[in-house]
Amino acid sequence: MIAAIIAAAGSGERFGAGTPKALIQLGDRTLIEHAVSSISSVADQIIVTAPAGYEKQIQTLVGDGIIVVTGGATRSESVRIGLSKVLCEAEYVLIHDAARALASPALAQSVVAALKNGDVAVVPGLAQTDTVKVVNADGIVTATPDRTSMRKIQTPQGFTFGLINQAHAQSGEATDDAALVESLGKPVRVIEGEERAIKITTPSDLATALQFLGQSPNFKTGVGVDAHHFEPGRPLWLAGLLWPDQDGVEGHSDGDVAAHAICDALFAASGLGDLGSNFGTNKPEYAGASGVALLKETLALVHKSGYKISHVSVQVIGNRPKIGSRRVEAIAALSAALGGAEVALLATTTDGMGLTGEGKGIAAIASALIYSK
């Protein structure tokens, strides 16, 4: 009998998704669903270690035939919890990371084949093609190891049930289970791994994984422009900030040209009309609305249409106010309104030419890059 433990209790903090990594969508399925699919062809029993509070959600995704348990604070602790649920008649145990969701069934079969051929511990690995340096605390190189004998280790890793239980009985911590077996002095066989068994830790890893699925994010771009005359006596709102002692501009809302240009760029990219069709004068509820409020509503519309924001850039054109002293503050305000999206803010003048150059008003031009969720 073969049991498999899928470590899926990671928070996904490095991914920045606001959800456990195992629940991140990859193509038409979550990472945990991919991982279960890749291991199910060889395993008689599958145990998933889930983040606390997400056990029911993961159980729904993987089905009732799979055991879902609450994972521990560390990977090794989670594996030990999983091992406690392995049936006593198991001969071999495979330990797999949900983050290596695209490891193929063939890779799991190769690990099992090596175990049945007499090995007690088997891990897949790829040759190290980059030069590796050992550095000290000051960042100074102390050694350059020979990379020809190095391997980048992947999962699933396979072990005899008795050996992996013995290795974990000491309650040690390691980045992979093979290291605990090595500490016992037992031989660990390395077989050929797969390029597609990458560890998905960051959004760029996810983009790479999509390519293995024959997919790639659908990127779209848009450009938006806005301009307003100054109107003495009105407050000036620009880039989500109030600029004291500056004349504001005329407009149906607060006249924040930077925010409005970004909204238009996002609408153009997502095919959702423009600022006028969404927040125009025919919609009295937006009279006096702040630029931040319009950005938040635009973000919701973009998300509803199936897109996320990759990057926004906006350039303010005018003689005043001077943006430089509050650039960081303004970028933070715009980014917060857009759900933490990456924002660039620039400023320029027109050397005395036109509406802005003559000091009669202020303008902004923005570009947006969005991608399908």
Buried (B, 14 or more C-beta within 10 A) or exposed (E): BBBBBBBBBBEBEEBEBEBBBBBBEBBEBBBBBBBBBBBBEBBBBBBBBBBEEBBEBBBEBBEEEBBBBBBBEEBBBBBBBBBEBBEEEBEBBBBBBBBBBBBBEEBBEBBBBBBEEEBBBBBBBBEBEEEEEEEEEEEEEEEEEEEEEBBBBBBBBBBBBEBBBBBBEEEEEBEBBBBBBBEEEBEBBBBEBBEBBBBBBEBEBBBBBBEBBEBEBEEBEBBBBBBBEBBEEBEBBBBBBEBEEBBBBEBBBBBBBBBBBBBBBBBBBBEBBBBEEBBEEEEEEBEEBBBBBBBBBBBEBBBEBEBBBBBBBBBBBBBBBEBEEBBEEBBBBBBBBBBEBEBBBEBEBBEEEEBBBEBBBBBBBBBBBBBEE
